């Protein structure tokens, strides 16, 4: 049985222990899992820790879900659905993600570890694991709600003053998260029993680079606090650099990171979720094979460079967008690894159509696509959780942003150890990005993308492009737009290119039923996936950068005489 499936079974036991209160009987019964009988060995500690894994490392999900991969997070400018998802419109009555159950679980874990009969090194390792997961949870809470109450210990039902305390400032909370990550980085083991399937120091560092890049840029663009931004960006850059300098990871085949039956030994993957035929499976391989897809937007397709390293608006190699052959000609090789390059899949022509005609195969394993395990919800391909490619682009962005808030200057060396390492990936081999003053260059030729947002400096625009392309469909884009304060990019009226697909002429498909397919010029033009004006997503309210606090929580606090302030605009 694969270790992930062992973890899946063991975590059911661990989840039950998480809620156990201390039994005050003098002699606890031997057949009941209470503190006195459970927290007795490192093996039990590890079992409890597995209880966090499916909450934070969902991978491709299970059954008919696929986590945040591909269209699991399609509220962004990468996708063109026929019925676009919208921002939250109303304050929920309850739920809405406002829960501190996982914080409590982490605090119980941290507390109980201190009393287990283990060596000090083991206690520090597992304390670091607990603080890592507490940090992950608080990052998620802060990302969703901003200010939240911070708890670093287990509460009882009688602790009303703490249970209903007011929200702590976002920076205060994230300072505590940074303390947790620093402790974890110092104490979590480098080598664990199942490297690649358990949290080790490298995984801590990878998440540290992700989380503090998010928070550093949030502080810069939303809070206008350059001092705090610099502190967090420095942490992100340091963590990424630790991994780069370690030499523990390298880049191989791009697509094999996403469509492999076995990710063990993949030099890029730091942590992955393992699937097993007939036991734990998902449906993402099938969705990339024989089912209708939510299509990628024309805007996202045009983000890919040509093979000379230049944007399509600058390069003489770009052949235009009037056929799939032209669109795919002379482009960044990652484009061929991400999209079907030899055909358009059009509604009315293909049963496995894409809403834009552009189909993805990034997650498709061709060896099993015609087998039962390649279809429906029986897919056993492994899922990367965090990988070195992300760490490299985290470094590039953190280093550049840090240079804008008082940190060290951004240099060619920063590009060479990050973006240019990505471009040197086997099978990619794009020309290196260069810094020429404050402008990007390739082979000594400076350029400025005519599609660049004028509010974004040219070098940063190229870093963000590289991030979008490298991490396409991996669930990062919405979070990126939020932290950059650029959710206006999702407005389908202001930016019609995100509601456009491939160019076609209906006359080229005389035997197809294309009556319902709307094009920009009648019987020819770009596919318009969301054809009804009332279906178009608009962005005109900045309140959606933070989620609303559910009404029942505000009422509960009010009953205790506490004003739980709602987020701005709600």
MARVO-598256 format. One record per residue (C-alpha): residue number from 1; x, y negated, z. Coordinates in steps of 0.02 Angstrom, whole numbers, padded with zeros to 5 digits. Each point is the difference from the previous one (the first is absolute). Layout:
{node NUM,{X,Y,Z}};
...
This chain:
{node 1,{00000,00000,00000}};
{node 2,{00069,-00170,-00045}};
{node 3,{00047,-00115,00142}};
{node 4,{-00131,-00131,-00048}};
{node 5,{-00136,00128,00023}};
{node 6,{00070,00049,00168}};
{node 7,{-00002,-00184,00044}};
{node 8,{-00180,-00013,-00061}};
{node 9,{-00054,00142,00115}};
{node 10,{00102,-00056,00149}};
{node 11,{-00063,-00177,-00010}};
{node 12,{-00178,00059,00033}};
{node 13,{00063,00059,00168}};
{node 14,{00096,-00162,00027}};
{node 15,{-00150,-00109,-00039}};
{node 16,{-00095,00083,00139}};
{node 17,{00138,-00031,00126}};
{node 18,{00006,-00185,-00044}};
{node 19,{-00160,-00036,00093}};
{node 20,{00041,00101,00156}};
{node 21,{-00007,-00099,00161}};
{node 22,{00105,00047,00149}};
{node 23,{-00081,00141,00102}};
{node 24,{00007,-00040,00184}};
{node 25,{-00028,00178,00059}};
{node 26,{00150,00064,00097}};
{node 27,{00017,00155,-00109}};
{node 28,{-00056,-00022,-00180}};
{node 29,{-00069,00156,-00085}};
{node 30,{00125,00088,-00113}};
{node 31,{-00121,00017,-00145}};
{node 32,{-00042,-00185,-00017}};
{node 33,{00107,-00125,-00092}};
{node 34,{00032,-00138,00126}};
{node 35,{00154,-00105,00034}};
{node 36,{00072,00119,00129}};
{node 37,{-00008,00151,-00115}};
{node 38,{00033,-00083,-00169}};
{node 39,{00146,-00119,00022}};
{node 40,{00123,00135,00048}};
{node 41,{00113,00026,-00152}};
{node 42,{00073,-00087,-00151}};
{node 43,{-00096,00121,-00110}};
{node 44,{-00164,-00066,00070}};
{node 45,{00060,-00179,-00022}};
{node 46,{00035,00035,-00183}};
{node 47,{-00173,00078,-00022}};
{node 48,{-00081,-00156,00071}};
{node 49,{00103,-00110,-00116}};
{node 50,{-00066,00098,-00151}};
{node 51,{-00171,-00069,00045}};
{node 52,{00050,-00167,-00075}};
{node 53,{00053,00068,-00169}};
{node 54,{-00162,00013,-00098}};
{node 55,{-00055,-00171,00064}};
{node 56,{00153,-00087,-00070}};
{node 57,{00070,00119,-00131}};
{node 58,{-00156,00045,-00100}};
{node 59,{00095,00021,-00164}};
{node 60,{-00120,00056,-00136}};
{node 61,{-00135,00031,00129}};
{node 62,{-00094,00163,-00010}};
{node 63,{-00150,00071,-00091}};
{node 64,{-00069,-00128,-00121}};
{node 65,{00096,-00147,00071}};
{node 66,{00173,-00064,-00043}};
{node 67,{00039,-00126,00135}};
{node 68,{00054,-00171,-00063}};
{node 69,{00086,00071,-00155}};
{node 70,{-00062,-00045,-00172}};
{node 71,{-00175,-00076,00012}};
{node 72,{-00015,00030,00187}};
{node 73,{00035,-00185,00022}};
{node 74,{-00066,-00078,-00160}};
{node 75,{-00047,-00171,00067}};
{node 76,{00146,-00085,-00087}};
{node 77,{00058,-00058,-00171}};
{node 78,{00071,00168,-00055}};
{node 79,{-00170,00080,-00034}};
{node 80,{-00147,-00038,-00113}};
{node 81,{-00152,00096,00065}};
{node 82,{-00172,-00009,-00077}};
{node 83,{-00068,-00043,00173}};
{node 84,{00139,-00098,00085}};
{node 85,{00016,00016,00188}};
{node 86,{-00029,-00161,00094}};
{node 87,{00063,-00083,00156}};
{node 88,{-00097,00022,00160}};
{node 89,{-00152,-00114,-00006}};
{node 90,{-00079,00023,00172}};
{node 91,{00059,00026,00178}};
{node 92,{-00029,00183,00044}};
{node 93,{-00115,00042,00145}};
{node 94,{00126,00126,00067}};
{node 95,{00157,00094,-00052}};
{node 96,{00099,-00099,-00126}};
{node 97,{00165,00070,00062}};
{node 98,{-00001,-00091,00168}};
{node 99,{00057,00144,00110}};
{node 100,{00146,00026,00117}};
{node 101,{-00016,00189,00015}};
{node 102,{00166,00032,-00088}};
{node 103,{00086,-00131,00106}};
{node 104,{-00064,00091,00154}};
{node 105,{00060,00167,-00070}};
{node 106,{00173,-00071,-00031}};
{node 107,{00008,-00078,00174}};
{node 108,{-00051,00165,00081}};
{node 109,{00135,00088,-00100}};
{node 110,{00135,-00125,00049}};
{node 111,{-00050,00010,00183}};
{node 112,{-00010,00189,00012}};
{node 113,{00165,00030,-00089}};
{node 114,{00090,-00084,00145}};
{node 115,{-00049,00141,00118}};
{node 116,{00041,00149,-00110}};
{node 117,{00148,00107,00053}};
{node 118,{00117,-00045,-00144}};
{node 119,{00172,-00074,-00024}};
{node 120,{00008,-00191,-00005}};
{node 121,{00039,00007,-00186}};
{node 122,{-00160,00096,-00032}};
{node 123,{-00103,-00118,00108}};
{node 124,{00069,-00149,-00097}};
{node 125,{-00031,00085,-00167}};
{node 126,{-00182,00038,00038}};
{node 127,{-00027,-00169,00081}};
{node 128,{00064,-00074,-00162}};
{node 129,{-00123,00108,-00098}};
{node 130,{-00143,-00064,00108}};
{node 131,{00055,-00180,-00019}};
{node 132,{00016,00026,-00188}};
{node 133,{-00181,00055,-00013}};
{node 134,{-00058,-00137,00117}};
{node 135,{00090,-00124,-00113}};
{node 136,{-00085,00073,-00155}};
{node 137,{-00171,-00017,00080}};
{node 138,{00027,-00178,00057}};
{node 139,{00064,-00048,-00171}};
{node 140,{-00162,00068,-00075}};
{node 141,{-00106,-00093,00129}};
{node 142,{00093,-00164,-00025}};
{node 143,{-00007,00019,-00189}};
{node 144,{-00188,00019,00009}};
{node 145,{-00048,-00118,00140}};
{node 146,{00145,-00117,00038}};
{node 147,{-00002,-00033,00188}};
{node 148,{-00042,00156,00101}};
{node 149,{00015,00047,00185}};
{node 150,{00165,00085,00036}};
{node 151,{00010,00150,00116}};
{node 152,{00161,00089,00046}};
{node 153,{-00075,00118,00129}};
{node 154,{-00146,00118,00026}};
{node 155,{-00160,-00081,00064}};
{node 156,{-00139,00075,00102}};
{node 157,{-00185,-00035,-00020}};
{node 158,{00007,-00111,00155}};
{node 159,{00131,-00119,-00072}};
{node 160,{-00130,-00123,-00062}};
{node 161,{00114,-00151,00011}};
{node 162,{00122,00082,-00122}};
{node 163,{-00129,00092,-00104}};
{node 164,{-00085,-00165,-00040}};
{node 165,{00147,-00116,-00003}};
{node 166,{00014,-00130,-00136}};
{node 167,{00098,00028,-00158}};
{node 168,{00187,-00023,00007}};
{node 169,{00087,-00108,-00128}};
{node 170,{00052,00093,-00157}};
{node 171,{00183,-00047,00023}};
{node 172,{00000,00061,00180}};
{node 173,{-00067,00168,-00056}};
{node 174,{00122,00018,-00145}};
{node 175,{00145,-00047,00114}};
{node 176,{-00050,00151,00106}};
{node 177,{-00009,00106,-00157}};
{node 178,{00175,-00056,-00047}};
{node 179,{00059,00052,00174}};
{node 180,{-00080,00171,-00028}};
{node 181,{00085,00022,-00168}};
{node 182,{00169,-00055,00066}};
{node 183,{-00014,00126,00141}};
{node 184,{-00052,00135,-00122}};
{node 185,{00143,-00043,-00119}};
{node 186,{00123,00019,00144}};
{node 187,{-00071,00159,00075}};
{node 188,{-00095,00107,-00125}};
{node 189,{00106,00144,-00062}};
{node 190,{00079,-00005,-00170}};
{node 191,{-00014,00188,-00020}};
{node 192,{-00162,00087,00047}};
{node 193,{-00059,00179,-00018}};
{node 194,{-00090,-00030,-00165}};
{node 195,{00082,-00146,-00089}};
{node 196,{-00118,-00073,-00129}};
{node 197,{-00152,00059,00098}};
{node 198,{00031,-00080,00169}};
{node 199,{00036,-00177,00052}};
{node 200,{00186,-00031,00020}};
{node 201,{00103,-00159,00011}};
{node 202,{-00003,-00025,-00189}};
{node 203,{-00189,00004,-00003}};
{node 204,{-00004,-00128,00141}};
{node 205,{00115,-00113,-00100}};
{node 206,{-00102,00021,-00159}};
{node 207,{-00159,-00053,00087}};
{node 208,{00092,-00140,00089}};
{node 209,{00051,-00071,-00170}};
{node 210,{-00181,00011,-00060}};
{node 211,{-00086,-00072,00154}};
{node 212,{00115,-00147,00030}};
{node 213,{00005,-00047,-00183}};
{node 214,{-00189,-00012,00014}};
{node 215,{00002,-00100,00160}};
{node 216,{00145,-00112,-00050}};
{node 217,{-00086,-00053,-00161}};
{node 218,{-00166,-00020,00091}};
{node 219,{00083,-00119,00123}};
{node 220,{00075,-00099,-00143}};
{node 221,{-00152,-00014,-00112}};
{node 222,{-00143,-00001,00125}};
{node 223,{00070,-00067,00164}};
{node 224,{00134,-00115,-00074}};
{node 225,{00116,00061,00138}};
{node 226,{00169,00016,-00083}};
{node 227,{00090,00039,00163}};
{node 228,{-00109,00150,00035}};
{node 229,{00002,00049,-00183}};
{node 230,{00189,00002,00004}};
{node 231,{00004,00112,00154}};
{node 232,{-00114,00129,-00078}};
{node 233,{00079,-00007,-00173}};
{node 234,{00171,00024,00079}};
{node 235,{-00066,00158,00083}};
{node 236,{-00071,00064,-00166}};
{node 237,{00162,-00035,-00092}};
{node 238,{00105,00080,00137}};
{node 239,{-00105,00159,00002}};
{node 240,{00004,00018,-00189}};
{node 241,{00186,-00033,-00005}};
{node 242,{00031,00133,00133}};
{node 243,{-00082,00127,-00115}};
{node 244,{00091,-00062,-00155}};
{node 245,{00169,00004,00085}};
{node 246,{-00033,00172,00078}};
{node 247,{00015,00085,-00169}};
{node 248,{-00132,00126,00056}};
{node 249,{-00113,-00030,-00151}};
{node 250,{00014,-00023,-00186}};
{node 251,{-00116,-00017,-00149}};
{node 252,{-00045,00140,-00118}};
{node 253,{-00140,00031,-00124}};
{node 254,{-00135,-00132,00032}};
{node 255,{-00152,00106,-00036}};
{node 256,{00057,00153,00097}};
{node 257,{-00022,-00102,00159}};
{node 258,{-00188,00002,-00032}};
{node 259,{-00046,00160,-00091}};
{node 260,{00109,00136,00078}};
{node 261,{-00062,00158,00079}};
{node 262,{00147,-00009,00120}};
{node 263,{00082,-00161,00058}};
{node 264,{00123,00083,00117}};
{node 265,{00174,-00047,-00055}};
{node 266,{-00057,-00149,-00104}};
{node 267,{00142,-00126,00027}};
{node 268,{-00117,-00150,00004}};
{node 269,{-00138,00059,00116}};
{node 270,{00023,-00041,00183}};
{node 271,{-00165,00072,00061}};
{node 272,{-00133,00097,-00092}};
{node 273,{-00161,00095,00029}};
{node 274,{00008,00179,-00057}};
{node 275,{-00151,00087,-00076}};
{node 276,{-00033,00185,-00021}};
{node 277,{-00112,00090,-00122}};
{node 278,{-00161,00059,00080}};
{node 279,{00035,-00087,00166}};
{node 280,{00027,-00187,-00013}};
{node 281,{-00031,-00073,-00172}};
{node 282,{-00058,-00161,-00084}};
{node 283,{-00075,-00061,-00164}};
{node 284,{00123,-00129,-00067}};
{node 285,{00080,00115,-00129}};
{node 286,{-00172,00040,-00069}};
{node 287,{-00050,-00184,-00005}};
{node 288,{00154,-00035,-00105}};
{node 289,{-00047,00141,-00119}};
{node 290,{-00179,00037,-00046}};
{node 291,{-00114,-00126,00086}};
{node 292,{-00049,-00179,-00040}};
{node 293,{00123,-00125,00073}};
{node 294,{-00007,-00176,00066}};
{node 295,{00112,-00080,-00130}};
{node 296,{00152,-00110,00023}};
{node 297,{-00025,-00182,-00047}};
{node 298,{00076,-00084,-00152}};
{node 299,{00082,-00118,00124}};
{node 300,{00092,00144,00086}};
{node 301,{00054,00076,-00166}};
{node 302,{00076,-00165,-00051}};
{node 303,{00103,-00010,00160}};
{node 304,{00120,00132,-00068}};
{node 305,{00158,-00066,-00081}};
{node 306,{00065,00051,-00169}};
{node 307,{00152,00113,-00006}};
{node 308,{00115,-00152,-00020}};
{node 309,{-00049,-00053,00176}};
{node 310,{-00105,-00149,-00057}};
{node 311,{-00186,-00038,00025}};
{node 312,{-00113,00030,-00148}};
{node 313,{-00027,-00187,-00023}};
{node 314,{00187,-00024,-00027}};
{node 315,{00064,00159,-00081}};
{node 316,{00011,00025,-00187}};
{node 317,{-00024,00187,00029}};
{node 318,{-00183,-00016,00051}};
{node 319,{-00112,00060,-00140}};
{node 320,{-00166,-00065,00064}};
{node 321,{-00153,00087,00070}};
{node 322,{-00104,00050,-00152}};
{node 323,{00035,00186,00019}};
{node 324,{00062,00118,00133}};
{node 325,{00158,00028,-00103}};
{node 326,{00037,-00186,-00001}};
{node 327,{-00040,-00023,00184}};
{node 328,{00117,00141,00051}};
{node 329,{00141,-00037,-00123}};
{node 330,{00167,-00053,00074}};
{node 331,{-00061,-00017,00179}};
{node 332,{00066,00034,00175}};
{node 333,{00017,00191,00006}};
{node 334,{-00102,00004,00162}};
{node 335,{-00147,-00049,-00108}};
{node 336,{00009,00167,-00092}};
{node 337,{00012,00092,00164}};
{node 338,{-00156,-00090,00065}};
{node 339,{-00117,-00005,-00151}};
{node 340,{-00053,00113,-00142}};
{node 341,{00100,-00071,-00144}};
{node 342,{-00071,00087,-00154}};
{node 343,{-00187,-00029,00010}};
{node 344,{-00137,-00111,00066}};
{node 345,{-00138,00086,00097}};
{node 346,{-00159,-00094,-00037}};
{node 347,{-00173,00020,00073}};
{node 348,{-00106,00079,-00136}};
{node 349,{00151,00085,-00079}};
{node 350,{00083,00097,00141}};
{node 351,{-00083,00085,00149}};
{node 352,{00151,-00044,00106}};
{node 353,{-00009,-00181,-00052}};
{node 354,{00074,-00150,00089}};
{node 355,{-00105,-00156,00028}};
{node 356,{00134,-00099,-00094}};
{node 357,{00056,00134,-00122}};
{node 358,{00171,00002,00084}};
{node 359,{00018,00164,00094}};
{node 360,{00123,00044,00137}};
{node 361,{00096,00161,00024}};
{node 362,{00121,-00054,00136}};
{node 363,{-00070,00130,00120}};
{node 364,{-00035,00138,-00126}};
{node 365,{00097,00163,00006}};
{node 366,{-00012,00068,-00177}};
{node 367,{00055,00175,00052}};
{node 368,{-00161,00027,00097}};
{node 369,{-00121,-00116,-00089}};
{node 370,{-00091,00144,-00087}};
{node 371,{00000,00115,00151}};
{node 372,{-00134,00006,00136}};
{node 373,{00120,-00082,00124}};
{node 374,{00023,-00145,-00121}};
{node 375,{-00184,-00042,00000}};
{node 376,{-00139,-00052,00116}};
{node 377,{00059,-00019,00180}};
{node 378,{00123,00146,-00003}};
{node 379,{00159,-00099,-00039}};
{node 380,{00153,00047,00105}};
{node 381,{00124,-00131,-00064}};
{node 382,{00097,-00080,00143}};
{node 383,{-00023,-00184,00046}};
{node 384,{00140,-00123,00038}};
{node 385,{-00033,-00099,00159}};
{node 386,{00149,-00119,-00006}};
{node 387,{00140,00000,-00127}};
{node 388,{00166,-00083,-00034}};
{node 389,{-00064,-00092,-00153}};
{node 390,{-00116,-00102,00111}};
{node 391,{00142,-00037,00122}};
{node 392,{00105,-00071,-00142}};
{node 393,{-00135,-00121,-00057}};
{node 394,{-00038,-00044,00182}};
{node 395,{00183,-00050,00019}};
{node 396,{-00003,-00109,-00156}};
{node 397,{-00154,-00097,00051}};
{node 398,{00050,-00017,00183}};
{node 399,{00173,-00063,-00049}};
{node 400,{-00071,-00129,-00120}};
{node 401,{-00136,-00061,00117}};
{node 402,{00123,-00009,00144}};
{node 403,{00108,-00116,-00104}};
{node 404,{-00148,-00122,-00014}};
{node 405,{-00027,-00014,00189}};
{node 406,{00177,-00032,00059}};
{node 407,{00082,00169,-00025}};
{node 408,{00151,00051,-00104}};
{node 409,{00001,-00049,-00183}};
{node 410,{-00071,00123,-00125}};
{node 411,{00139,00069,-00108}};
{node 412,{00036,00113,-00146}};
{node 413,{00060,00130,00125}};
{node 414,{-00175,00003,00075}};
{node 415,{-00074,00037,-00171}};
{node 416,{00131,00131,-00041}};
{node 417,{-00035,00102,00157}};
{node 418,{-00188,-00007,-00024}};
{node 419,{-00088,-00041,-00163}};
{node 420,{00148,00047,-00108}};
{node 421,{00014,00166,00090}};
{node 422,{-00182,00029,-00048}};
{node 423,{00040,-00046,-00179}};
{node 424,{00146,00122,00001}};
{node 425,{-00116,00143,00044}};
{node 426,{00028,00151,-00116}};
{node 427,{-00121,-00016,-00144}};
{node 428,{-00029,-00186,00028}};
{node 429,{00167,-00087,-00033}};
{node 430,{-00067,-00175,-00026}};
{node 431,{00121,-00146,-00016}};
{node 432,{00047,-00077,00167}};
{node 433,{-00091,-00152,00067}};
{node 434,{00121,-00144,00029}};
{node 435,{-00005,-00160,00100}};
{node 436,{00048,-00153,-00102}};
{node 437,{-00018,-00150,00114}};
{node 438,{-00182,00007,00051}};
{node 439,{-00053,00093,-00158}};
{node 440,{-00006,00184,-00047}};
{node 441,{00109,00064,-00140}};
{node 442,{00035,00159,-00097}};
{node 443,{00167,00027,-00087}};
{node 444,{00039,-00182,00034}};
{node 445,{-00162,-00062,-00080}};
{node 446,{-00105,-00104,00120}};
{node 447,{-00188,00005,-00022}};
{node 448,{-00162,-00052,00079}};
{node 449,{-00156,00104,-00022}};
{node 450,{-00135,-00109,-00081}};
{node 451,{-00129,00098,00102}};
{node 452,{00083,-00047,00166}};
{node 453,{-00106,-00077,00136}};
{node 454,{00076,-00176,00011}};
{node 455,{-00010,00009,00190}};
{node 456,{00119,00149,00003}};
{node 457,{00186,-00029,-00032}};
{node 458,{00068,00090,-00152}};
{node 459,{00114,00121,00093}};
{node 460,{-00137,00043,00125}};
{node 461,{-00121,00027,-00145}};
{node 462,{00117,00131,-00071}};
{node 463,{00021,00084,00169}};
{node 464,{-00188,00009,00020}};
{node 465,{-00015,00070,-00177}};
{node 466,{00125,00135,00041}};
{node 467,{-00097,00043,00156}};
{node 468,{-00165,00011,-00094}};
{node 469,{00073,00114,-00133}};
{node 470,{00102,00112,00114}};
{node 471,{-00145,00025,00123}};
{node 472,{-00142,00005,-00126}};
{node 473,{-00154,00093,00066}};
{node 474,{00081,00037,00169}};
{node 475,{-00119,-00107,00103}};
{node 476,{00108,-00154,00030}};
{node 477,{-00072,-00131,-00117}};
{node 478,{-00145,-00063,00106}};
{node 479,{00111,-00019,00153}};
{node 480,{00129,-00090,-00106}};
{node 481,{-00127,-00125,-00065}};
{node 482,{-00062,-00030,00177}};
{node 483,{00170,-00035,00076}};
{node 484,{00050,-00112,-00147}};
{node 485,{-00165,-00095,00019}};
{node 486,{-00040,00042,-00181}};
{node 487,{-00169,00086,00008}};
{node 488,{-00058,-00121,-00133}};
{node 489,{00087,00117,-00124}};
{node 490,{-00146,00119,00026}};
{node 491,{-00127,-00126,-00065}};
{node 492,{-00069,00076,-00160}};
{node 493,{-00071,-00165,-00061}};
{node 494,{00157,-00102,00029}};
{node 495,{00111,00141,-00064}};
{node 496,{-00098,00091,-00137}};
{node 497,{00152,00107,-00046}};
{node 498,{-00039,00111,00150}};
{node 499,{-00169,00038,-00079}};
{node 500,{00075,00050,-00165}};
{node 501,{00065,00163,-00070}};
{node 502,{00069,00063,-00164}};
{node 503,{-00036,-00079,-00170}};
{node 504,{-00108,00111,-00111}};
{node 505,{-00109,-00012,-00154}};
{node 506,{-00159,00102,00007}};
{node 507,{00014,00038,-00185}};
{node 508,{00152,00107,00039}};
{node 509,{-00116,00121,00093}};
{node 510,{-00144,00033,-00121}};
{node 511,{-00058,00159,00087}};
{node 512,{-00001,-00073,00177}};
{node 513,{-00143,-00079,00095}};
{node 514,{00072,-00168,00050}};
{node 515,{-00161,-00099,00016}};
{node 516,{00025,-00030,00186}};
{node 517,{00182,-00051,-00019}};
{node 518,{00019,-00189,00010}};
{node 519,{00144,-00082,-00093}};
{node 520,{00060,-00180,-00004}};
{node 521,{-00042,-00026,-00184}};
{node 522,{-00156,00103,-00031}};
{node 523,{00051,00157,-00093}};
{node 524,{00184,-00027,00034}};
{node 525,{00109,-00073,00135}};
{node 526,{00055,00039,00176}};
{node 527,{-00106,00118,00103}};
{node 528,{-00098,-00093,00135}};
{node 529,{-00029,00127,00141}};
{node 530,{-00111,-00108,00112}};
{node 531,{-00119,-00063,-00133}};
{node 532,{-00134,-00083,00107}};
{node 533,{00042,-00176,00061}};
{node 534,{-00081,00034,00168}};
{node 535,{00118,00146,00026}};
{node 536,{00157,-00105,-00013}};
{node 537,{00101,-00023,00158}};
{node 538,{00038,-00179,00049}};
{node 539,{00113,-00071,00133}};
{node 540,{-00052,-00163,00079}};
{node 541,{00013,00025,00187}};
{node 542,{00167,00019,00089}};
{node 543,{-00086,00080,00150}};
{node 544,{00024,00172,-00078}};
{node 545,{00186,-00001,00042}};
{node 546,{-00056,00064,00171}};
{node 547,{-00143,00118,00039}};
{node 548,{-00145,-00054,00111}};
{node 549,{-00016,00066,00177}};
{node 550,{-00159,00106,00013}};
{node 551,{-00149,-00077,00086}};
{node 552,{-00017,00134,00134}};
{node 553,{00175,-00039,00065}};
{node 554,{-00039,-00185,00015}};
{node 555,{-00158,00046,00096}};
{node 556,{00092,00121,00115}};
{node 557,{00128,-00133,00042}};
{node 558,{-00136,-00130,00028}};
{node 559,{-00085,00117,00124}};
{node 560,{00163,-00002,00098}};
{node 561,{00008,-00190,-00004}};
{node 562,{00137,-00004,-00133}};
{node 563,{-00007,-00093,-00165}};
{node 564,{00074,00114,-00135}};
{node 565,{00034,-00129,-00133}};
{node 566,{-00050,00050,-00177}};
{node 567,{00124,-00017,-00142}};
{node 568,{-00006,-00163,-00100}};
{node 569,{-00139,-00013,-00128}};
{node 570,{-00104,00145,00065}};
